[in-house]
Amino acid sequence: MADLKTTYMGLELKNPLIAASSRLTGDADGIKLCEDAGAGAAVMKSLFEEQIDYDSRSMMEQMELFSHTDAFDFISHSSKDYYIDSYLEAVEQAKQQVDIPVIASVNCRHDGTWIDYAHRFEAVGADALELNIFVVPADVMKSGAEIEQIYLNILKKVQQQVSIPIALKIGPHFSGMANFFSRLDEAQVDALVLFNRFYKTDIDVENLTTKAAGVLSVPEESSLPLQWIALMSDRLSCDLSATTGVHDGDAVIKHLLAGAKSVQICSAVMKHGYSVFQEMTTRLDQWMQDKGFDSVESFRGRLSRGSSEFSDIWERSQYMKAISGIS
Ligand SMILES: Cc1cc2nc3c(=O)[nH]c(=O)nc-3n(C[C@H](O)[C@H](O)[C@H](O)COP(=O)(O)O)c2cc1C
């Protein structure tokens, strides 16, 4: 048996597989199922900034108290507390029930009042905090630099509140992606989770309506995070975690070879069940033995851009070979 242990943001993981934030990790029982199936860590389902704000507003509307400022403050705070308290309770229970690291998660897009609560995740024992920052760059008045600044501001304010490691889970919609990642790295983010997968909207041409498109990923989607992990892993001090399209053990191995410290899994479990964790670790273990690698660190990053033989293959030359038919 090969040694599958690794570290991620300074946390010790028995293997690099992380149960990604989703309903699979919505409570302690779900996280326990992931641990029993073989996951090395779990990111809890996100607490949504919008969910809290929406609930505050709807409570206010129901109670017809909009004009009363004190009542607004009271209700909006008690509502926030309700959601946050339930979430903190779930983190606390998970910490009691499992041995693997438990990472709390917040889905946010503003450096707003929710940050005042961030220290409470740490207080109940969360091992780290993953911020799923979701700013769609669809505002014609906002420049790329302004949007990037939102991410940096959120990171800075949360860092002031907590001392546990912080990961940013982000999408691929940045024009100067390498530069932006470097600035997040300089700002001492502990990890980047590449890439968040956004819900996509499709159009139903028969009924002239919109509909949700593919909630679960397909394996082909893993090529984008793979490319960026390979391009950036040797250039950043922070850890990189892969998410989107990891459906089998070979995809796990590829991301580790590109330089990822951990690999997050969601759709594969939803499609095929919890056994995929075991199947992936078995494949990783067997592959390591076949290739003579006795630890994850002994091969991690071997095929990143930083390794001399593959210095430019992840950029243009790969594209040129593909279009010219040279394999
Ligand atoms: C039903 C569902 C719920 C999800 N909920 C969250 C969430 O609360 N927070 C989050 O950061 N990501 C959430 N995600 C995204 C996953 O964590 C993951 O990043 C994404 O599905 C891509 O990985 P995959 O290809 O392994 O599914 C969710 C995904 C699905 C399918």
The ligand as a MOL file (V3000), in Angstrom:
LIG
                    3D

  0  0  0     0  0            999 V3000
M  V30 BEGIN CTAB
M  V30 COUNTS 31 33 0 0 0
M  V30 BEGIN ATOM
M  V30 1 C -26.1480 20.1250 -6.1990 0
M  V30 2 C -24.8610 20.8880 -5.9980 0
M  V30 3 C -24.7330 21.7510 -4.9070 0
M  V30 4 C -23.5720 22.4930 -4.7220 0
M  V30 5 N -23.4670 23.3430 -3.6540 0
M  V30 6 C -22.3240 24.0480 -3.4820 0
M  V30 7 C -22.1770 24.9060 -2.3690 0
M  V30 8 O -23.0490 25.0450 -1.5040 0
M  V30 9 N -21.0080 25.5950 -2.2500 0
M  V30 10 C -19.9800 25.4650 -3.1410 0
M  V30 11 O -18.9270 26.0950 -2.9720 0
M  V30 12 N -20.1000 24.6380 -4.2080 0
M  V30 13 C -21.2280 23.9420 -4.3920 0
M  V30 14 N -21.3440 23.1060 -5.4570 0
M  V30 15 C -20.2100 22.9740 -6.4000 0
M  V30 16 C -19.3460 21.7560 -6.0560 0
M  V30 17 O -18.7190 21.9210 -4.7930 0
M  V30 18 C -18.2530 21.5510 -7.1010 0
M  V30 19 O -17.3120 22.6150 -7.0560 0
M  V30 20 C -18.8020 21.4790 -8.5250 0
M  V30 21 O -19.9470 20.6550 -8.5860 0
M  V30 22 C -17.7540 20.9560 -9.4930 0
M  V30 23 O -17.2340 19.7240 -9.0640 0
M  V30 24 P -17.7580 18.3050 -9.6710 0
M  V30 25 O -17.4280 18.3010 -11.1190 0
M  V30 26 O -17.0080 17.2830 -8.8700 0
M  V30 27 O -19.2190 18.2680 -9.4450 0
M  V30 28 C -22.5040 22.3540 -5.6450 0
M  V30 29 C -22.6280 21.4650 -6.7210 0
M  V30 30 C -23.7890 20.7280 -6.8950 0
M  V30 31 C -23.8880 19.7960 -8.0660 0
M  V30 END ATOM
M  V30 BEGIN BOND
M  V30 1 1 1 2
M  V30 2 1 2 3
M  V30 3 2 2 30
M  V30 4 2 3 4
M  V30 5 1 4 5
M  V30 6 1 4 28
M  V30 7 2 5 6
M  V30 8 1 6 7
M  V30 9 1 6 13
M  V30 10 2 7 8
M  V30 11 1 7 9
M  V30 12 1 9 10
M  V30 13 2 10 11
M  V30 14 1 10 12
M  V30 15 2 12 13
M  V30 16 1 13 14
M  V30 17 1 14 15
M  V30 18 1 14 28
M  V30 19 1 15 16
M  V30 20 1 16 17
M  V30 21 1 16 18
M  V30 22 1 18 19
M  V30 23 1 18 20
M  V30 24 1 20 21
M  V30 25 1 20 22
M  V30 26 1 22 23
M  V30 27 1 23 24
M  V30 28 2 24 25
M  V30 29 1 24 26
M  V30 30 1 24 27
M  V30 31 2 28 29
M  V30 32 1 29 30
M  V30 33 1 30 31
M  V30 END BOND
M  V30 END CTAB
M  END
